[in-house]
Amino acid sequence: MHDLVYFDPEGHASHYAPGHPERPERIEAIRQGLQALGWWESFPHLEPMALPQAVLEAVHTPGYLRQLEAASRAGRWLDMDTYTTPASWELALRVAGGSLAVVDEIWQSRAWRGFALTRPPGHHATPDRGMGFCLLNNVALAAEYLIREKGARRLAIVDLDLHHGNGTQEIFYERSDVFYLSTHQMPLYPGSGAIEEIGFGAGEGFTANLPMPPGSGDAAFRAAMEGFILPLLERYRPEGILVSIGFDVHWRDPLGSLRLSAQVHGELIRSLTHFADGHCVGHIALFLEGGYDLPAGAACAQASTAALLSLPFSDPLGPASGVEGDHWQHWLKRAQALWEL
């Protein structure tokens, strides 16, 4: 069994808009960071799977899929933030197929861990709309594949991006087979992810949000993991953990105001990995979302991969300067009270 498998989005450089923060260099910086530690060539790189149409249309409406394909052919922008090129449709399908390949390898016990470098990212893509740089919702498609094709009954998606994964939340908001948990800066785009958003109907109690005020950093995220995420995972008992991993929570990132270090980013993944080992037969996979400072992306990818491999990590960038704010304590206590933790 492989310790780790990757999906690397071949041809992703064709998805590019001049001056846009969601740029090909993000992947290149991550690759170089992992190469520097000898962790890139050492593990298999998977080819994408063909996306079952039933899985694709369970996550995204046929109308949106037609719209996305047509926009890509014309190289049109979906909104003021989200671009396409003539290569974007096929690339998005390949990236989603790579996400499926990673979880399939883990679910079949051919690998312990997986890391899908999903570019373009996905967690803002709703059933009927691409937005926030996202075209297809990669992590949602991976979860849907495991449920439809592999018989999974309870999965957890843990979203550690700077921004709330509104698309992922919407897709599973009325379902109990996927527990969606998110930490994210608030206020910030897209404006969703309030503590009170806990699911609806059959999904009530299967969405959990912990908004973080600007200035939250290492102490806040450590407390969130120990006092919110892990207790809820313990309660839900998922069969596998899929992580929407955003490196834009790092203190260097230009789009946000959180203060997380790469060192503690790795600690978060290490905690989830230990939980997966104890409760999910080791089933855990990472799916890249945001992260727009290149050195921070490389360092966070190194930290996350070290966590997956249970190896030590030395943070080349160190912690944020100054004193971390403590307003996050109020929000953590509110969330804990709501969930009776």
Backbone hydrogen bonds in HBPLUS format (Angstrom, degrees):
<---DONOR---> <-ACCEPTOR-->    atom                        ^
c    i                          cat <-CA-CA->   ^        H-A-AA   ^      H-
h    n   atom  resd res      DA  || num        DHA   H-A  angle D-A-AA Bond
n    s   type  num  typ     dist DA aas  dist angle  dist       angle   num
A0002-HIS N   A0110-ARG O   3.04 MM 108  6.25 167.0  2.06 138.0 133.8     1
A0112-TRP N   A0002-HIS O   2.84 MM 110  6.31 149.2  1.94 159.1 168.1     2
A0005-VAL N   A0113-ARG O   3.07 MM 108  6.45 136.6  2.27 131.7 143.3     3
A0115-PHE N   A0005-VAL O   2.96 MM 110  6.40 148.7  2.06 156.9 166.7     4
A0006-TYR N   A0044-PRO O   2.95 MM  38  6.29 165.5  1.97 158.9 163.8     5
A0046-LEU N   A0006-TYR O   2.85 MM  40  6.17 168.8  1.86 164.7 162.8     6
A0007-PHE N   A0115-PHE O   3.10 MM 108  6.53 141.2  2.26 143.2 141.3     7
A0117-LEU N   A0007-PHE O   2.97 MM 110  5.88 169.3  1.98 155.4 156.3     8
A0010-GLU N   A0008-ASP O   2.87 MM   2  5.94 118.5  2.25 119.1 102.8     9
A0012-HIS N   A0009-PRO O   3.10 MM   3  5.59 145.2  2.23 144.4 141.0    10
A0014-SER N   A0011-GLY O   3.18 MM   3  6.05 170.5  2.19 124.5 127.4    11
A0015-HIS N   A0012-HIS O   2.97 MM   3  5.59 164.2  1.99 118.8 124.1    12
A0020-HIS N   A0017-ALA O   3.04 MM   3  5.58 162.8  2.07 143.3 143.2    13
A0026-ARG N   A0023-ARG O   3.12 MM   3  5.97 163.4  2.14 124.2 128.5    14
A0027-ILE N   A0024-PRO O   3.06 MM   3  5.84 128.8  2.34 122.3 130.7    15
A0028-GLU N   A0024-PRO O   3.41 MM   4  6.77 163.1  2.45 147.0 151.8    16
A0029-ALA N   A0025-GLU O   2.89 MM   4  5.99 158.8  1.93 150.4 154.3    17
A0030-ILE N   A0026-ARG O   3.25 MM   4  6.51 157.4  2.31 142.3 148.0    18
A0031-ARG N   A0027-ILE O   2.87 MM   4  6.10 166.1  1.89 156.7 160.6    19
A0032-GLN N   A0028-GLU O   2.94 MM   4  6.11 164.8  1.96 149.7 153.7    20
A0033-GLY N   A0029-ALA O   2.96 MM   4  6.12 154.1  2.03 144.0 151.3    21
A0034-LEU N   A0030-ILE O   2.99 MM   4  6.26 155.6  2.05 152.9 158.8    22
A0035-GLN N   A0031-ARG O   2.83 MM   4  6.04 154.2  1.90 150.9 159.2    23
A0036-ALA N   A0032-GLN O   2.97 MM   4  6.09 150.0  2.06 144.1 151.2    24
A0037-LEU N   A0034-LEU O   3.23 MM   3  5.39 139.2  2.40  99.4 109.9    25
A0039-TRP N   A0034-LEU O   2.94 MM   5  5.19 160.0  1.98 157.6 151.4    26
A0038-GLY N   A0035-GLN O   2.98 MM   3  4.94 160.0  2.02 104.7 111.0    27
A0049-MET N   A0097-GLY O   3.01 MM  48  4.52 173.2  2.01 105.3 103.2    28
A0055-VAL N   A0052-PRO O   3.02 MM   3  5.33 124.8  2.33 105.0 118.6    29
A0056-LEU N   A0052-PRO O   3.04 MM   4  6.38 165.3  2.06 158.7 162.6    30
A0057-GLU N   A0053-GLN O   2.89 MM   4  6.05 164.3  1.91 154.3 157.9    31
A0058-ALA N   A0054-ALA O   3.03 MM   4  6.00 119.7  2.41 129.1 142.6    32
A0058-ALA N   A0055-VAL O   3.19 MM   3  5.09 141.2  2.35  95.2 106.4    33
A0059-VAL N   A0056-LEU O   3.33 MM   3  5.54 143.2  2.47  99.1 108.5    34
A0060-HIS N   A0056-LEU O   2.94 MM   4  6.09 169.9  1.95 154.8 158.3    35
A0061-THR N   A0127-PRO O   2.85 MM  66  5.67 156.6  1.90 136.9 141.3    36
A0064-TYR N   A0061-THR O   3.10 MM   3  5.32 118.1  2.50 102.0 116.1    37
A0065-LEU N   A0061-THR O   3.06 MM   4  6.40 162.1  2.10 156.7 162.0    38
A0066-ARG N   A0062-PRO O   3.01 MM   4  6.24 157.5  2.06 149.0 154.2    39
A0067-GLN N   A0063-GLY O   2.98 MM   4  6.19 156.4  2.04 143.7 150.8    40
A0068-LEU N   A0064-TYR O   2.79 MM   4  6.03 160.9  1.83 157.7 161.8    41
A0069-GLU N   A0065-LEU O   3.01 MM   4  6.18 162.2  2.05 146.6 151.3    42
A0070-ALA N   A0066-ARG O   2.98 MM   4  6.15 162.3  2.01 149.5 154.4    43
A0071-ALA N   A0067-GLN O   2.86 MM   4  6.03 160.2  1.90 150.8 156.7    44
A0072-SER N   A0068-LEU O   2.94 MM   4  6.05 156.6  1.99 146.4 152.8    45
A0073-ARG N   A0069-GLU O   3.02 MM   4  6.28 159.0  2.06 147.2 152.7    46
A0074-ALA N   A0070-ALA O   3.20 MM   4  6.45 149.6  2.29 143.7 151.1    47
A0075-GLY N   A0071-ALA O   2.78 MM   4  5.84 112.5  2.24 135.3 154.2    48
A0076-ARG N   A0071-ALA O   2.87 MM   5  5.03 161.5  1.91 144.5 146.2    49
A0075-GLY N   A0072-SER O   2.97 MM   3  4.73 142.0  2.12  94.8 106.7    50
A0078-LEU N   A0082-THR O   2.71 MM   4  5.42 146.2  1.82 156.8 168.3    51
A0088-SER N   A0085-THR O   2.92 MM   3  5.16 159.4  1.97 115.6 122.2    52
A0091-LEU N   A0087-ALA O   3.06 MM   4  6.14 157.4  2.12 153.0 160.1    53
A0092-ALA N   A0088-SER O   2.76 MM   4  5.86 160.5  1.79 151.1 156.3    54
A0093-LEU N   A0089-TRP O   3.06 MM   4  6.35 156.9  2.11 149.2 155.0    55
A0094-ARG N   A0090-GLU O   2.96 MM   4  6.20 155.6  2.02 144.9 151.9    56
A0095-VAL N   A0091-LEU O   2.81 MM   4  6.06 160.4  1.85 157.5 162.8    57
A0096-ALA N   A0092-ALA O   2.95 MM   4  6.11 163.2  1.97 148.3 152.9    58
A0097-GLY N   A0093-LEU O   2.85 MM   4  6.01 154.0  1.91 143.7 151.9    59
A0098-GLY N   A0094-ARG O   2.75 MM   4  6.04 138.9  1.92 142.2 154.4    60
A0099-SER N   A0095-VAL O   2.98 MM   4  6.32 144.4  2.11 143.5 152.8    61
A0100-LEU N   A0096-ALA O   3.09 MM   4  6.49 153.1  2.17 146.4 153.0    62
A0101-ALA N   A0097-GLY O   2.97 MM   4  6.22 152.5  2.05 141.1 148.9    63
A0102-VAL N   A0098-GLY O   3.04 MM   4  6.29 152.3  2.12 146.1 152.0    64
A0103-VAL N   A0099-SER O   3.19 MM   4  6.53 169.9  2.20 153.4 154.6    65
A0104-ASP N   A0100-LEU O   2.84 MM   4  5.92 153.2  1.91 150.9 159.5    66
A0105-GLU N   A0101-ALA O   3.04 MM   4  6.15 155.7  2.10 142.9 148.4    67
A0106-ILE N   A0102-VAL O   3.19 MM   4  6.49 155.4  2.25 146.9 153.3    68
A0107-TRP N   A0103-VAL O   2.82 MM   4  5.92 166.6  1.83 151.0 155.4    69
A0108-GLN N   A0104-ASP O   2.93 MM   4  5.97 148.0  2.03 145.5 153.1    70
A0110-ARG N   A0105-GLU O   2.91 MM   5  5.28 163.2  1.94 175.4 170.3    71
A0109-SER N   A0106-ILE O   2.90 MM   3  5.01 156.7  1.96 108.5 113.9    72
A0286-LEU N   A0114-GLY O   2.86 MM 172  6.16 157.8  1.91 139.8 144.5    73
A0116-ALA N   A0286-LEU O   2.81 MM 170  6.02 175.4  1.81 159.4 157.8    74
A0118-THR N   A0116-ALA O   2.92 MM   2  5.42 129.3  2.18 106.0  90.7    75
A0288-LEU N   A0116-ALA O   3.09 MM 172  6.41 163.6  2.11 172.1 176.4    76
A0125-ALA N   A0122-GLY O   2.95 MM   3  5.58 157.9  1.99 125.4 132.4    77
A0167-GLY N   A0123-HIS O   3.06 MM  44  5.47 124.2  2.38 137.5 147.5    78
A0168-THR N   A0123-HIS O   3.26 MM  45  5.45 146.8  2.38 144.9 140.9    79
A0126-THR N   A0129-ARG O   2.89 MM   3  5.15 141.0  2.05 158.8 162.8    80
A0134-CYS N   A0131-MET O   2.87 MM   3  5.33 161.6  1.91 120.2 124.2    81
A0141-LEU N   A0137-ASN O   2.96 MM   4  6.18 157.1  2.01 154.0 161.1    82
A0142-ALA N   A0138-ASN O   2.97 MM   4  6.23 153.7  2.04 148.3 155.5    83
A0143-ALA N   A0139-VAL O   3.01 MM   4  6.25 157.5  2.06 144.7 150.4    84
A0144-GLU N   A0140-ALA O   2.85 MM   4  6.06 164.2  1.87 151.4 156.1    85
A0145-TYR N   A0141-LEU O   2.90 MM   4  6.03 153.0  1.97 144.5 151.8    86
A0146-LEU N   A0142-ALA O   3.11 MM   4  6.40 159.9  2.15 146.6 151.1    87
A0147-ILE N   A0143-ALA O   3.04 MM   4  6.32 153.3  2.12 150.3 157.8    88
A0148-ARG N   A0144-GLU O   2.84 MM   4  5.96 171.9  1.85 156.0 158.5    89
A0149-GLU N   A0145-TYR O   2.78 MM   4  5.43 158.9  1.82 146.0 153.5    90
A0150-LYS N   A0146-LEU O   3.13 MM   4  4.75 137.4  2.32 108.7 119.5    91
A0152-ALA N   A0146-LEU O   2.98 MM   6  5.48 169.8  1.99 137.6 134.2    92
A0239-GLU N   A0154-ARG O   2.70 MM  85  5.64 178.9  1.70 154.7 155.0    93
A0155-LEU N   A0177-ASP O   2.92 MM  22  6.24 158.1  1.97 145.1 151.3    94
A0179-PHE N   A0155-LEU O   2.83 MM  24  6.31 159.1  1.88 155.3 160.1    95
A0156-ALA N   A0240-GLY O   3.09 MM  84  6.41 160.8  2.13 160.5 166.6    96
A0242-LEU N   A0156-ALA O   2.86 MM  86  6.21 168.2  1.88 165.0 169.0    97
A0157-ILE N   A0179-PHE O   2.88 MM  22  6.19 160.6  1.92 150.3 155.5    98
A0181-LEU N   A0157-ILE O   2.90 MM  24  6.24 167.7  1.91 168.1 170.6    99
A0158-VAL N   A0242-LEU O   2.90 MM  84  6.32 151.0  1.98 151.8 161.3   100
A0244-SER N   A0158-VAL O   2.92 MM  86  6.15 143.7  2.05 134.9 146.5   101
A0159-ASP N   A0181-LEU O   2.75 MM  22  6.09 169.4  1.77 164.1 167.8   102
A0183-THR N   A0159-ASP O   3.12 MM  24  6.43 161.0  2.16 176.9 175.3   103
A0160-LEU N   A0244-SER O   2.83 MM  84  6.04 160.5  1.87 166.7 170.5   104
A0185-GLN N   A0162-LEU O   2.85 MM  23  5.65 157.6  1.90 149.3 154.2   105
A0166-ASN N   A0164-HIS O   2.97 MM   2  5.61 132.2  2.21 104.8  90.7   106
A0169-GLN N   A0165-GLY O   3.01 MM   4  6.27 169.0  2.02 161.4 164.9   107
A0170-GLU N   A0166-ASN O   2.93 MM   4  6.07 164.3  1.96 146.3 150.7   108
A0171-ILE N   A0167-GLY O   3.01 MM   4  6.22 160.0  2.05 152.1 157.3   109
A0172-PHE N   A0168-THR O   3.28 MM   4  6.51 154.3  2.36 150.4 155.2   110
A0173-TYR N   A0169-GLN O   2.89 MM   4  5.49 104.9  2.47 146.9 165.1   111
A0173-TYR N   A0170-GLU O   3.45 MM   3  5.03 166.0  2.47  97.8 101.8   112
A0175-ARG N   A0172-PHE O   3.14 MM   3  5.22 155.4  2.20 120.1 116.7   113
A0200-PHE N   A0173-TYR O   2.98 MM  27  6.10 155.8  2.03 152.4 151.8   114
A0180-TYR N   A0206-PHE O   3.06 MM  26  6.40 154.8  2.13 148.9 146.5   115
A0208-ALA N   A0180-TYR O   2.82 MM  28  6.27 157.0  1.87 160.5 166.5   116
A0182-SER N   A0208-ALA O   2.92 MM  26  6.43 152.0  2.00 156.0 165.2   117
A0210-LEU N   A0182-SER O   2.82 MM  28  6.15 152.3  1.90 162.1 170.8   118
A0212-MET N   A0184-HIS O   2.61 MM  28  5.62 158.9  1.66 153.4 155.4   119
A0186-MET N   A0212-MET O   2.87 MM  26  5.67 151.1  1.95 141.8 143.0   120
A0191-GLY N   A0188-LEU O   2.97 MM   3  5.79 132.1  2.21 143.3 141.2   121
A0197-GLU N   A0194-ALA O   3.02 MM   3  5.52 163.8  2.05 117.0 122.2   122
A0205-GLY N   A0198-ILE O   2.74 MM   7  5.28 148.1  1.84 141.1 152.0   123
A0203-GLY N   A0200-PHE O   2.86 MM   3  4.95 147.7  1.97 134.2 128.2   124
A0204-GLU N   A0201-GLY O   3.11 MM   3  5.42 170.6  2.11 115.1 117.0   125
A0206-PHE N   A0203-GLY O   2.97 MM   3  5.38 143.2  2.11 146.1 140.7   126
A0216-SER N   A0213-PRO O   3.19 MM   3  6.03 149.1  2.29 146.6 148.6   127
A0215-GLY N   A0257-SER O   2.80 MM  42  5.88 158.9  1.84 149.7 155.8   128
A0259-ARG N   A0216-SER O   2.72 MM  43  5.79 155.9  1.78 150.6 150.9   129
A0221-PHE N   A0217-GLY O   3.02 MM   4  6.27 163.0  2.05 161.4 166.2   130
A0222-ARG N   A0218-ASP O   2.96 MM   4  6.11 159.6  2.00 153.1 158.9   131
A0223-ALA N   A0219-ALA O   3.04 MM   4  6.16 162.7  2.07 146.7 151.5   132
A0224-ALA N   A0220-ALA O   2.87 MM   4  6.08 149.8  1.96 143.2 152.6   133
A0225-MET N   A0221-PHE O   2.95 MM   4  6.09 157.8  2.00 146.0 150.8   134
A0226-GLU N   A0222-ARG O   3.07 MM   4  6.30 170.9  2.08 152.8 154.9   135
A0227-GLY N   A0223-ALA O   2.73 MM   4  5.55 155.0  1.79 147.1 154.9   136
A0228-PHE N   A0224-ALA O   2.95 MM   4  5.11 129.3  2.21 131.6 136.2   137
A0229-ILE N   A0224-ALA O   2.93 MM   5  6.30 161.5  1.97 155.3 161.3   138
A0230-LEU N   A0225-MET O   2.99 MM   5  5.82 169.3  2.00 154.4 157.9   139
A0232-LEU N   A0228-PHE O   3.21 MM   4  6.25 155.5  2.27 143.2 149.7   140
A0233-LEU N   A0229-ILE O   2.94 MM   4  6.21 157.0  2.00 155.5 162.7   141
A0234-GLU N   A0230-LEU O   2.85 MM   4  6.01 157.4  1.90 153.0 159.4   142
A0235-ARG N   A0231-PRO O   3.04 MM   4  6.25 145.6  2.16 137.8 146.7   143
A0236-TYR N   A0232-LEU O   2.96 MM   4  6.18 154.7  2.02 147.0 153.5   144
A0237-ARG N   A0233-LEU O   2.83 MM   4  5.78 160.7  1.86 155.4 159.5   145
A0241-ILE N   A0283-HIS O   3.05 MM  42  6.27 160.9  2.09 139.7 145.1   146
A0285-ALA N   A0241-ILE O   3.08 MM  44  6.64 148.1  2.19 155.1 164.7   147
A0243-VAL N   A0285-ALA O   2.86 MM  42  6.17 166.6  1.88 163.7 167.8   148
A0287-PHE N   A0243-VAL O   2.78 MM  44  5.98 151.1  1.86 175.1 169.2   149
A0245-ILE N   A0287-PHE O   2.88 MM  42  5.81 158.8  1.93 145.8 152.8   150
A0289-GLU N   A0245-ILE O   2.88 MM  44  5.61 150.0  1.97 147.2 140.4   151
A0247-PHE N   A0290-GLY O   2.90 MM  43  5.81 154.1  1.97 131.9 123.5   152
A0250-HIS N   A0247-PHE O   3.32 MM   3  5.85 165.0  2.34 110.2 114.3   153
A0260-LEU N   A0249-VAL O   3.26 MM  11  5.83 143.5  2.40 162.6 152.6   154
A0253-ASP N   A0250-HIS O   3.10 MM   3  5.62 159.8  2.14 117.5 123.5   155
A0251-TRP N   A0260-LEU O   3.00 MM   9  5.46 141.2  2.16 153.5 148.7   156
A0265-HIS N   A0261-SER O   2.95 MM   4  6.16 149.0  2.05 143.4 153.3   157
A0266-GLY N   A0262-ALA O   2.95 MM   4  6.20 157.5  2.00 150.5 154.6   158
A0267-GLU N   A0263-GLN O   3.11 MM   4  6.49 143.0  2.26 134.2 145.0   159
A0268-LEU N   A0264-VAL O   2.94 MM   4  6.26 150.8  2.03 151.3 157.0   160
A0269-ILE N   A0265-HIS O   3.27 MM   4  6.67 160.3  2.31 149.5 153.6   161
A0270-ARG N   A0266-GLY O   2.83 MM   4  6.06 152.8  1.90 148.9 157.7   162
A0271-SER N   A0267-GLU O   2.90 MM   4  6.14 152.9  1.97 147.6 153.9   163
A0272-LEU N   A0268-LEU O   3.10 MM   4  6.43 158.3  2.15 147.9 153.2   164
A0273-THR N   A0269-ILE O   2.82 MM   4  5.99 151.3  1.90 147.1 155.8   165
A0274-HIS N   A0270-ARG O   2.91 MM   4  6.14 160.1  1.95 150.0 154.5   166
A0275-PHE N   A0271-SER O   3.00 MM   4  6.25 155.3  2.06 143.9 151.1   167
A0276-ALA N   A0272-LEU O   2.88 MM   4  6.12 159.7  1.92 146.1 151.7   168
A0277-ASP N   A0273-THR O   2.91 MM   4  6.19 153.4  1.99 148.8 156.0   169
A0278-GLY N   A0274-HIS O   3.08 MM   4  6.31 151.1  2.17 144.8 151.9   170
A0278-GLY N   A0275-PHE O   3.08 MM   3  5.16 117.8  2.48  96.2 111.3   171
A0279-HIS N   A0275-PHE O   2.85 MM   4  5.95 139.3  2.01 152.6 164.7   172
A0280-CYS N   A0276-ALA O   2.76 MM   4  4.59 151.1  1.84 127.2 134.1   173
A0282-GLY N   A0276-ALA O   2.83 MM   6  4.61 159.1  1.88 125.8 119.0   174
A0283-HIS N   A0280-CYS O   2.89 MM   3  5.39 171.3  1.90 122.1 124.9   175
A0297-GLY N   A0293-ASP O   2.87 MM   4  6.07 155.0  1.94 153.9 161.8   176
A0298-ALA N   A0294-LEU O   2.99 MM   4  6.25 160.7  2.03 155.9 160.3   177
A0299-ALA N   A0295-PRO O   2.99 MM   4  6.18 164.2  2.01 148.5 152.7   178
A0300-CYS N   A0296-ALA O   2.87 MM   4  5.98 164.9  1.89 153.4 157.7   179
A0301-ALA N   A0297-GLY O   2.94 MM   4  6.01 153.6  2.01 143.6 151.0   180
A0302-GLN N   A0298-ALA O   2.98 MM   4  6.21 155.0  2.04 145.8 152.7   181
A0303-ALA N   A0299-ALA O   2.91 MM   4  6.17 160.8  1.95 148.8 154.1   182
A0304-SER N   A0300-CYS O   2.86 MM   4  6.00 160.4  1.89 147.8 153.0   183
A0305-THR N   A0301-ALA O   2.94 MM   4  6.02 160.7  1.97 147.1 152.5   184
A0306-ALA N   A0302-GLN O   2.88 MM   4  6.04 159.8  1.92 150.2 156.2   185
A0307-ALA N   A0303-ALA O   3.03 MM   4  6.26 149.3  2.13 140.7 148.9   186
A0308-LEU N   A0304-SER O   2.98 MM   4  6.34 155.4  2.04 146.5 152.8   187
A0309-LEU N   A0305-THR O   2.99 MM   4  6.21 147.2  2.10 147.5 156.3   188
A0310-SER N   A0306-ALA O   2.87 MM   4  5.83 104.4  2.45 135.7 153.5   189
A0311-LEU N   A0306-ALA O   2.81 MM   5  4.81 171.6  1.82 145.2 147.2   190
A0310-SER N   A0307-ALA O   3.16 MM   3  4.92 157.0  2.21  98.6 105.7   191
A0329-GLN N   A0326-ASP O   3.13 MM   3  5.87 159.5  2.18 118.4 123.2   192
A0330-HIS N   A0327-HIS O   3.20 MM   3  5.80 136.9  2.39 113.5 121.7   193
A0332-LEU N   A0328-TRP O   2.90 MM   4  6.17 159.6  1.95 158.8 164.9   194
A0333-LYS N   A0329-GLN O   2.99 MM   4  6.13 163.0  2.02 147.5 152.1   195
A0334-ARG N   A0330-HIS O   3.01 MM   4  6.27 153.9  2.08 144.7 152.2   196
A0335-ALA N   A0331-TRP O   2.97 MM   4  6.17 160.3  2.01 147.8 152.7   197
A0336-GLN N   A0332-LEU O   2.86 MM   4  6.07 162.4  1.89 153.3 158.5   198
A0337-ALA N   A0333-LYS O   2.92 MM   4  6.06 154.6  1.98 145.4 152.2   199
A0338-LEU N   A0334-ARG O   3.01 MM   4  6.24 158.6  2.06 147.3 152.7   200
A0339-TRP N   A0335-ALA O   3.06 MM   4  6.28 157.7  2.11 150.3 155.7   201
A0340-GLU N   A0336-GLN O   2.81 MM   4  5.68 104.6  2.38 135.1 152.7   202
A0341-LEU N   A0336-GLN O   2.84 MM   5  4.87 165.7  1.86 140.6 145.4   203
A0340-GLU N   A0337-ALA O   3.20 MM   3  4.85 153.4  2.27  94.5 102.4   204
